Amino acid sequence: VLQFYAGTRVGLGGNTTLVFNSADTIMDNGDSIVGEGWYQELAIIPNPSSQNLFYLFSCGVTGSSQTGLYYSIIDITGNGGSGSVLQKNIQLQNFKCSDGLTVIKHGNGRDWWILFRNWNTVNNRFYKYLISPSGISNVITQNIGSLTNNGFAKMKFTKNGDKMALLTFIGLLEIYDFDRCTGLLSNPVTIHPEPPASPYPNKFWSCEFSPNGEVLYVNTYSNNSTLYQYDLNQPNPALSRMVLDSIPNSLIGMGFLKRAPDDKIYFSMAYECLIAPYC
């Protein structure tokens, strides 16, 4: 059942995120929230201390909006049941964030982790917050994996949360083990290193794991968009790469991949109202 949703708006300056209730109307105080309409700037998770409260995390990427990581608190029972944003744009970090927030449930089945990257410098640093009934914990940082300064960095977890994939728009693709109890990443495996300079043969856009976590699907975004499959059980997954689909000479390109509750993976066409099941 839809409770509420939020979205950023591309092409507008300032804080463009709007929060809508289940009736598709803007919530009370649900405007002017950080977000610029880029890659993946928003993440919503329930507040573990209340069934009516939710966190909306958002990041400012380019400086058109406020740079940094922010959160807002939403009460779905507020304003007579139509929902209300109780607090908004509370700053956690002030540096320019990589455009790719991701969340995963803690190993205890109640709390949550939120992960993001720094876009200010060349680095391999991950930032993590634990969200529990006590609130938002102090930030945990971890340096691991390859160095990058690409702002379009997508992170995606397996269904059971034991592995995470990281990709960048200019070509880095890595797999990590993840401990849902400690929040620590380990054992990075580089499938494709990030090229030091243009041209970039792999403009990675999105990825998704198969339900069992043994296969990774990755698509590119360019004039020749391609959907790839990788067998993660192989000693060198890069050599297992298989082309599943391609769109040659396309000005639109493929959009995001997403595994749904039915365990099918869906992909969208970027900037078009078209979503189709793939596998």
N, C-alpha and C positions, 0 to 999 in steps of 0.2 A: 504494500500500500504506500503510495507516494505521500510523504509527510511535508517535504519542502525541498527546494533545490536552489543552486546559485550558479551564476554565470558571469563571465567577463565579456567586455564588448571591445572588439578590435577597432582601431582607427580613431579612437577618442582619447584625448589627453586626460590625465588625472586618474583618480580612483574610480574605475568603471564597473566594479562588481555590484551586481544586484542580487538580492535574496528574495525568492518567490515562495509563496505558500502553496498548498495543494490545489488551490483554486486558480493558480496561475496569476495571482496578483502580487505586487510587491509588498513584502511584509512591512509592518510598522518599523521605521528606522532602518530599513533594509537597503538603503542606497549609499553611494559614495564610499564603498569598501575597497580596500587595496586590491589591485589587479588590473592588468592592462590588455587583456585579450590575446595573450601569447600562447605558450605551449601547454603547460599544465601547472597553473598557478594556484589552484584551489584544492583543498582536501577537507572533507567533512567527517567527523567521528562523533559518536555519542559520548557524553560526559559520564564516566563510570559511577559518579555519585548521584545521578538523577536520571530517571527515564524520560523526563521532559526537556532536559537541557542538552545542547549540542555545541561542539566547537566547530567553527569554520576557520581553517588556517588559510592564509593567502600570502603571496610574496610579490614584492615589487622588483622588476627585473631590469628594465632599461633606464629608469629614472623619470619616465613620464608619470608614473605613479610614485608613491613613496617607496624608496628602496628598502629592502630588508624583509624580515619575516614577521608577520602579524597574526593575531587571532581575534575572532569575534565570538560572542556567546549568544546563542539563540534559544529562546523558550518557545516551543511549539504550542504551548497552551496560552501564551500571552495574547493581549489585545482581544479578549473575548473568544479565544480559541482559534483565531486566524494567524497567530504567531507574531513574535516580536523579537527584534535584535536588541538585547539588553545592554550589551557593550560592544563596541566595534573598534577595530584598528588599534589594538593594544600591541605595542612593539616588543618583540623578543630579540631581534637582531637588526642592526642598521646597515649591514653591508649588502652589496648587490648580490642577490641570490641567483643560482642557476635555476632555470625555468623547468622544474620537474619535481614537485613535491610528491611524496608517496607515504602511505601509512600501512601498518601491518599490526595485527592483534598480538599482544603479549602472550607468552606461553601459559600464563595463568587463565587465559580465556576471558579476562575482564578488562585489563588495561590495554593501552595502545602505544605503539612507537610511531613517531613521525620522523622521516629522514629527508635531508636536503643537502645541497652543495653550495660552496662559495664560488662566486664568479669573479672575484676581484683580482685574483692572481692565478698563475699556474700552480696547481696543487692536486693532491689526491686525498683531500680531507672530506670526511663525511660528518655531518652534524646530526645529532639525534636527541629528541626529547621523549621522555616517558610521560604518558598521560594516565593518571590514576585518580582514585577518589580524593586524594590529597591535593590534586591540581596538576600543574605542569612543572616537571622537575627541572633542575639545573641542566644545562646543555652538556651532552657527552660528545667529545670529538674523537675521531679515529682517522689516522692516516694509513691508507692501504690501497694497493692497486696502482694503476698507471696515472701519471700526471696528465691533467687536461685543464684548459682554460676556455672550454666551449660552454656557452650558456644554455644550449639546448641539450640537457642531459636527462634522459629518461631512465627511471628505475622501476622494475617490475618484479614481484615476488611470485614464487610457486604457490599453488593452492594451499599447501600445508606450511608455507612460510620458511622452509629450511634452506632455500636458495634465493638469490636475487640476481637479476641481470641488470647491467648498466650499459647504456649506449649513448653515443653523442652524434650530433648531426654531421660531424665531419669524419666519422668513421671508427670510433672506438667501440668495441663490443667485448664485455667481460662478464664472467659469472663468479659469484661469491657464495660461500656457505654463510648462513645466518643463524644465530642463536636467538630464538625468540624470548628467552628468559633474561639473558644478559645484554642483548642488543648489539653484540659484537659480530662484525664481519670477519671472515677468515678464508684462507685458501683461494686467493684470486686466480682465475684462469683466463688468460687473454685469448679470445678467439680471433679478433682482428685488432691489431694495434692502430692507434690513431696516427694518420700520416702527418709528418712535420709541416707540410705546406701543400697548397693547392697544386694540381687538381686532386679532388677527393673522390675516389672511385665508389665509396659507399657512403651515401648521405642517409644514414639511418634515421628513421622517423618514429617507429613504434615497435613494440615487441610483446609477445605473450607466450607463456609456458603452456604445454599440454596439461591436462588434469593430473597426470601422474608425474609431471615435472621432468620427464625424460627427453622431451622434444621442445625446441624453442623456435617460434615463428617470428621472423623479423621482416619488416618492410622498409623500403626506401622511399624518399620523396624527391622527385626530380622529373625531368622531361621524359625519362624512361623508368617509371616506378616499377619496382619488382617486389614480390613476396617470396621470401626464402624460408626453407626449413633446415634446422640443424639437429643432428642426433647427438645429444649430450652424453650418451654412453660410449661414444667413440673416443679413443685416446687423443685424437686431434679433431675436435668438432668442426673446425674450419674446412677440413677436407670432405666432410659429409654434406656440405651445403648443396641444397637442391632447389631449383626454381619451381615454384608452384603456380605462379601467375605473374603477368607483367602487363603494363599499359604503356606501349611505345608512343613516343611523340605526344605525350599528354601535358597539357597546361594545368590540369587539375591535380593529378596525383592521388595516391592512396592516403587515407587518413589513419586513424588509430585502430589498433587491434585490442579486443577486449574479450576475456573469458567470462561468460555469463553464468548464473546459477544453474542452468541446465548443462553446464560443462561443454557447451559448444563455444567456439571462438568466432566472434563477429568482427568484421572490418567495415570501415566506412570510407566513402569517397570524400576527400577533403573539400570543404566549402560546398558540398552538394547534399541535398536531403535524400540520401540513399544509404541504406544499411542492409547488408546481405550476409546470411550465414555462410561460413566457409568450410568448417569441418566440425 
